[in-house]
Amino acid sequence: MDDKDAFLELSALLTGLYDALLNDSEDRALNMPIVEEYIRRLKGTFLVKFPALLDAYKTLATATPELHVDDALLANLRATQVFKDNEVVAKQIVNVWYFSQFKDEKDVLIDGGFYERGEVWPRIKAHPIGFSTRLHGYWSHEPNPASH
């Protein structure tokens, strides 16, 4: 299992975003550049802890018999000492997918680079603040009844 696949599975496990990260092939393809960038930024921030957490996940995920990416695997991962030692990274993986930002160990906020793709926006049924695909001034017109 390579780092990208492991990170996708670990991310889905931690965030609950199974469809966007694993099940929907179109979403998965769209997320691959984001995956690469998030890995780069997290690895650069958590030089020891990120690889340790990813390796712990790979060990569990590739065990025989193969485990499904589900709550049982998450429980097994959370029970390991490696997870407990690196839980800060797990929390930041969740943050980076939902908000496209995360904090380092000194509590400094780091931009993930994909604010408009944060998973929080569809969950709250809103577009990112300051970002819209609609034309300037769309807010000044009453929406069509069908689009409510």
C-alpha positions as CSV (number, residue, x, y, z in Angstrom):
1,M,0.0,0.0,0.0
2,D,1.5,3.3,-1.0
3,D,1.3,6.5,1.1
4,K,-1.5,8.1,-1.0
5,D,-3.8,5.1,-0.7
6,A,-3.0,4.7,3.0
7,F,-3.6,8.4,3.6
8,L,-7.0,8.3,1.7
9,E,-8.1,5.3,3.7
10,L,-6.9,6.8,7.0
11,S,-8.5,10.1,6.2
12,A,-11.9,8.4,5.4
13,L,-11.6,6.4,8.6
14,L,-11.0,9.5,10.7
15,T,-13.4,11.9,9.0
16,G,-16.2,9.6,8.0
17,L,-15.9,10.8,4.4
18,Y,-16.1,7.4,2.8
19,D,-17.9,8.4,-0.3
20,A,-15.8,11.4,-1.2
21,L,-12.5,9.8,-0.4
22,L,-13.0,6.1,-1.2
23,N,-16.3,5.0,-2.7
24,D,-17.0,7.6,-5.5
25,S,-14.4,7.2,-8.2
26,E,-15.0,10.7,-9.7
27,D,-14.6,12.3,-6.2
28,R,-11.6,10.2,-5.5
29,A,-10.0,11.3,-8.8
30,L,-10.7,15.0,-8.1
31,N,-9.3,14.6,-4.6
32,M,-5.9,13.1,-5.7
33,P,-4.1,16.4,-6.2
34,I,-5.4,17.5,-2.8
35,V,-4.2,14.2,-1.2
36,E,-0.7,14.8,-2.5
37,E,-0.6,18.3,-1.2
38,Y,-2.1,17.4,2.2
39,I,0.5,14.6,2.6
40,R,3.3,17.1,1.7
41,R,2.1,19.7,4.2
42,L,1.4,17.3,7.0
43,K,4.6,15.4,6.5
44,G,6.5,18.7,6.4
45,T,4.9,19.8,9.7
46,F,4.9,16.5,11.6
47,L,8.3,15.1,10.5
48,V,8.2,12.1,12.8
49,K,4.6,11.8,13.9
50,F,2.8,11.8,10.5
51,P,4.9,8.9,9.1
52,A,4.5,7.0,12.3
53,L,0.7,7.3,12.2
54,L,0.6,6.4,8.5
55,D,2.8,3.4,9.1
56,A,0.7,2.2,12.0
57,Y,-2.4,2.5,9.8
58,K,-0.6,0.5,7.0
59,T,0.3,-2.2,9.4
60,L,-3.3,-2.7,10.5
61,A,-4.8,-2.2,7.1
62,T,-2.6,-4.8,5.4
63,A,-2.9,-7.4,8.1
64,T,-4.2,-10.9,7.3
65,P,-7.1,-11.3,7.2
66,E,-7.7,-8.0,5.5
67,L,-9.8,-5.6,7.5
68,H,-12.4,-3.3,6.0
69,V,-12.1,0.4,6.4
70,D,-14.8,0.8,9.0
71,D,-15.4,1.5,12.7
72,A,-13.8,-1.8,13.8
73,L,-10.5,-0.8,12.0
74,L,-10.7,2.6,13.6
75,A,-11.2,1.1,17.1
76,N,-8.2,-1.2,16.5
77,L,-6.1,1.8,15.3
78,R,-7.1,4.0,18.3
79,A,-6.1,1.2,20.7
80,T,-2.5,1.2,19.5
81,Q,0.1,3.1,21.4
82,V,1.3,4.7,18.1
83,F,-2.1,6.3,17.6
84,K,-2.2,7.5,21.2
85,D,1.3,9.0,20.8
86,N,0.4,10.7,17.5
87,E,-3.3,11.6,18.1
88,V,-2.5,15.2,17.4
89,V,-1.8,14.3,13.8
90,A,-5.0,12.3,13.5
91,K,-7.0,15.4,14.7
92,Q,-5.2,17.6,12.2
93,I,-6.0,15.2,9.3
94,V,-9.7,15.7,10.2
95,N,-9.2,19.5,10.3
96,V,-7.4,19.6,7.0
97,W,-10.2,17.7,5.1
98,Y,-13.0,19.7,6.6
99,F,-11.5,23.2,6.8
100,S,-8.3,22.9,4.6
101,Q,-6.3,24.1,7.5
102,F,-4.6,22.5,10.5
103,K,-2.4,23.5,13.4
104,D,1.1,22.4,14.2
105,E,2.2,21.4,17.7
106,K,2.8,25.0,18.6
107,D,-0.8,25.8,17.8
108,V,0.2,27.8,14.6
109,L,-2.5,27.6,11.9
110,I,-1.3,26.3,8.6
111,D,-3.3,26.7,5.3
112,G,-4.0,23.5,3.5
113,G,-4.4,25.3,0.1
114,F,-7.9,24.1,-0.8
115,Y,-10.2,26.3,1.3
116,E,-13.0,26.2,-1.3
117,R,-12.9,22.4,-1.3
118,G,-13.3,22.0,2.4
119,E,-15.8,19.3,3.3
120,V,-17.5,21.6,5.8
121,W,-19.2,23.6,3.1
122,P,-21.5,20.9,1.7
123,R,-22.3,19.8,5.2
124,I,-23.6,23.2,6.2
125,K,-25.2,23.8,2.7
126,A,-23.2,26.9,2.0
127,H,-20.4,28.0,-0.3
128,P,-17.1,29.1,1.2
129,I,-17.1,32.6,2.6
130,G,-15.8,34.9,-0.1
131,F,-16.0,32.2,-2.8
132,S,-18.8,31.5,-5.2
133,T,-19.2,30.0,-8.6
134,R,-22.1,32.4,-9.3
135,L,-21.7,35.8,-11.0
136,H,-21.0,38.9,-9.0
137,G,-24.2,40.4,-7.5
138,Y,-26.1,37.1,-7.4
139,W,-27.1,37.9,-3.8
140,S,-29.1,41.0,-4.8
141,H,-31.7,39.0,-6.7
142,E,-34.5,36.9,-5.2
143,P,-33.8,33.2,-5.9
144,N,-36.1,31.2,-8.1
145,P,-38.6,29.2,-6.1
146,A,-37.3,25.9,-7.6
147,S,-33.8,26.5,-6.2
148,H,-34.9,26.9,-2.5
